[in-house]
Amino acid sequence: MATATIANSTQSTSPMIAMEHVEKWYGAYKALSDINLTVRTGEKIVLCGPSGSGKSTLIRCINHLEAYSKGRILVGGVQLGESAKTIDAVRREVGMVFQQFNLFPHLTILQNCTLSPMRTRGLSKIQAEATARRLLERVRILEQADKYPAQLSGGQQQRVAIARALCMEPKVMLFDEPTSALDPEMVKEVLDTMISLADDGMTMIVVTHEMGFARQVADRVIFMAEGSIVEEGPPAEFFTNPKHDRTKKFLGEILRGH
């Protein structure tokens, strides 16, 4: 039986991610309402909005960490359904970085980065370690390879989490408020790593309140409220000429805070 795989859709006309009329319910609570979102290969999307607006739920549906209730999601041409085969195919190609770093405390940094490629992609230890060292160097943390997570700062741990996700060679990276758990002085080192990744052409969806990052990196900024996409546009337009009152109120509050 053929294994489901995600097409390498670089420069293709088909989107890397397509969400069509997606809804998510938790009992009687509607967390996502009629979400329609298309993300092209290489596009950088920033999701923003107040707490509880559905941002994290949206990106968690893309790799089936949350099962959506209605609609359709395609990633790289593979429709994300309930079958383990399609879920695994999507997860192999979609990297995710969380607020908390979720590193295995009993493994070294290098072991954290090599575990999944060896188990799910069948890489040898030599291959996996070579890839891990290259990516740890890319996020400027190779010298910490033999340490354990507890020996690193929060910013360093988050950069390891990014390197670990990249070790799977994903076609898409999802970031769920990756700097919100960090001390302010550590935020820049993580954002710089993400900017470098964006510059290399990675398809990215980033949930963040870092509006400076959104201005610099995003192709589109999407504002969510109450489980719906309220407004979206390129950063220049989104920040200087927001159309909806809820967007204006949110931007007024968050930009005042910065």
Salt bridges, closest charged atoms under 4 A:
GLU20 OE1 - ARG72 NE 2.93
GLU23 OE2 - LYS30 NZ 3.39
ASP34 OD1 - HIS21 ND1 2.75
GLU43 OE2 - ARG40 NH1 3.55
GLU43 OE2 - ARG220 NE 2.83
GLU66 OE1 - LYS24 NZ 3.92
GLU66 OE2 - ARG60 NE 3.70
GLU82 OE2 - HIS64 NE2 3.63
GLU93 OE1 - ARG121 NH2 3.52
GLU93 OE1 - LYS171 NZ 3.40
GLU189 OE2 - ARG159 NH2 3.02
ASP192 OD2 - LYS188 NZ 2.62
ASP200 OD2 - ARG138 NH2 2.53
GLU226 OE1 - ARG246 NH1 3.57
GLU232 OE1 - ARG220 NH1 2.57
GLU237 OE2 - LYS243 NZ 3.32
GLU253 OE2 - LYS249 NZ 2.91
